[in-house]
Amino acid sequence: MSGAGSGWQAYPDAVDDHVDLPPVRPGRVVGVGAICDLRPQQADAADTQSSSVGEFVMLDDGRRVLLHQDRGFTLGRRSARAARPDADPVDEPRESVTRSVLTVVLPDDEETAEEHPWSWLADLARSRGLDVVADDLRALPYEVVLTDDVTRWLARG
């Protein structure tokens, strides 16, 4: 059944994980991480903010090569502080967002043998033209990057 004319449309917070990312100029992979950015705010959700999360590899020339951006989560400004009301007003929400990022990049399937989807990430990196295997990624430092928009949103909280 076609969606044309049926009134069907994608859920506004849906993430399209079927984007084919183009190959990149080769380089040596020296790091891996996740990046968190803000999604457009819904008019009826003034106290919450949805975020998109993707993972990338860092190359020795400083380039970050996005592997996927198909994850995300929603937080309330106050929910991040509720756990520790005595915490620093900026640091605690930042730690909460970082924990959420690290949680959403984990495998959804509890039967997965890997604690992190290293094999899948290596496959994605190879599809972008990079020569890397899961064991290489597993041994690298993992960084969580919050965009400037996320940092500004946290500061307004």
C-alpha positions as CSV (number, residue, x, y, z in Angstrom):
1,M,0.0,0.0,0.0
2,S,1.4,3.4,-1.0
3,G,1.6,6.2,1.5
4,A,0.7,8.8,-1.1
5,G,-2.7,10.3,-0.5
6,S,-3.4,8.1,2.5
7,G,-2.6,10.7,5.1
8,W,0.4,8.7,6.3
9,Q,3.5,10.6,7.3
10,A,6.5,9.8,9.4
11,Y,6.4,10.5,13.1
12,P,8.0,13.9,13.7
13,D,10.7,12.5,16.0
14,A,11.5,9.5,13.7
15,V,15.1,9.1,12.7
16,D,16.0,8.0,9.2
17,D,18.8,5.4,9.6
18,H,18.8,4.5,6.0
19,V,21.0,7.2,4.7
20,D,23.9,6.0,2.6
21,L,26.9,8.0,3.6
22,P,29.5,8.5,0.8
23,P,33.0,7.1,0.9
24,V,35.7,9.3,2.4
25,R,39.3,9.9,1.6
26,P,41.2,7.1,3.5
27,G,43.0,7.8,6.7
28,R,44.2,6.0,9.9
29,V,41.5,5.6,12.5
30,V,42.8,7.0,15.9
31,G,39.6,7.4,17.9
32,V,35.9,6.7,18.1
33,G,33.0,8.5,19.7
34,A,29.5,9.7,19.8
35,I,28.1,13.1,18.9
36,C,24.9,14.6,20.4
37,D,23.0,17.4,18.8
38,L,19.6,18.9,19.3
39,R,16.6,18.0,17.2
40,P,14.1,20.8,16.4
41,Q,12.0,21.5,19.4
42,Q,8.3,20.6,19.3
43,A,6.0,23.5,20.0
44,D,4.1,21.5,22.6
45,A,7.2,20.3,24.5
46,A,8.7,23.5,26.0
47,D,10.2,21.7,29.0
48,T,11.8,18.9,27.0
49,Q,14.4,18.6,24.3
50,S,15.0,15.8,21.9
51,S,18.5,15.0,20.8
52,S,20.0,13.0,18.0
53,V,23.0,10.8,18.6
54,G,25.4,9.4,16.0
55,E,28.8,7.7,16.2
56,F,32.0,8.7,14.3
57,V,35.6,7.7,14.0
58,M,38.4,10.2,14.3
59,L,41.2,10.0,11.7
60,D,44.8,10.9,12.2
61,D,44.4,14.1,10.2
62,G,41.7,15.4,12.5
63,R,38.6,14.5,10.4
64,R,35.6,13.0,12.1
65,V,33.8,10.6,9.9
66,L,30.2,10.0,10.8
67,L,29.2,6.4,10.8
68,H,25.5,6.7,11.7
69,Q,23.1,9.2,13.3
70,D,20.1,7.0,14.0
71,R,19.8,7.2,17.7
72,G,18.3,9.7,20.1
73,F,16.6,10.5,23.4
74,T,14.5,13.2,25.0
75,L,15.3,14.9,28.3
76,G,13.5,17.5,30.4
77,R,15.6,20.4,31.7
78,R,14.6,19.8,35.2
79,S,14.9,16.0,35.1
80,A,18.6,16.1,34.7
81,R,18.9,18.1,38.0
82,A,16.3,16.1,40.0
83,A,18.7,13.3,40.8
84,R,21.2,15.6,42.5
85,P,19.7,19.0,43.3
86,D,23.0,20.1,45.1
87,A,25.1,19.5,42.0
88,D,26.6,22.3,39.9
89,P,23.9,23.7,37.7
90,V,25.8,23.1,34.4
91,D,27.9,20.0,35.2
92,E,25.1,17.7,36.4
93,P,22.9,18.1,33.4
94,R,26.0,17.7,31.1
95,E,26.8,14.4,32.9
96,S,23.2,13.3,32.5
97,V,23.2,14.0,28.8
98,T,26.6,12.2,28.5
99,R,25.2,9.1,30.3
100,S,22.1,9.2,28.0
101,V,24.4,9.3,24.9
102,L,26.4,6.4,26.2
103,T,23.2,4.4,26.9
104,V,21.6,4.9,23.5
105,V,24.6,3.8,21.5
106,L,24.6,0.4,23.2
107,P,23.0,-2.5,21.4
108,D,19.3,-2.8,21.8
109,D,19.5,-6.6,21.6
110,E,20.3,-8.1,25.0
111,E,21.6,-11.3,23.3
112,T,24.4,-9.4,21.7
113,A,27.8,-10.7,22.8
114,E,29.5,-7.3,22.4
115,E,29.2,-4.7,25.1
116,H,29.3,-2.1,22.3
117,P,28.5,-2.7,18.6
118,W,32.1,-2.6,17.5
119,S,31.6,-5.0,14.6
120,W,28.7,-3.0,13.3
121,L,30.7,0.2,13.6
122,A,33.7,-1.3,11.8
123,D,31.3,-2.4,9.0
124,L,30.0,1.1,8.7
125,A,33.5,2.5,8.7
126,R,34.6,0.1,5.9
127,S,31.5,1.1,3.9
128,R,32.9,4.6,4.1
129,G,36.2,3.4,2.7
130,L,38.2,3.1,6.0
131,D,40.4,0.1,6.7
132,V,39.4,-0.8,10.3
133,V,38.2,-3.9,12.2
134,A,36.2,-4.2,15.4
135,D,39.3,-5.1,17.5
136,D,40.9,-1.8,16.3
137,L,37.9,0.2,17.4
138,R,37.6,-1.5,20.7
139,A,41.2,-0.5,21.6
140,L,40.7,3.2,20.9
141,P,39.6,6.0,23.2
142,Y,35.9,6.7,23.1
143,E,34.8,10.4,23.2
144,V,31.4,11.9,23.7
145,V,30.9,15.2,22.0
146,L,28.1,17.6,22.8
147,T,27.5,20.2,20.1
148,D,27.5,23.9,21.0
149,D,23.7,23.9,20.6
150,V,23.4,21.2,23.3
151,T,25.8,23.1,25.6
152,R,23.7,26.3,25.2
153,W,20.5,24.4,25.9
154,L,22.0,23.1,29.1
155,A,23.2,26.5,30.2
156,R,19.6,27.9,29.7
157,G,18.2,25.2,32.0
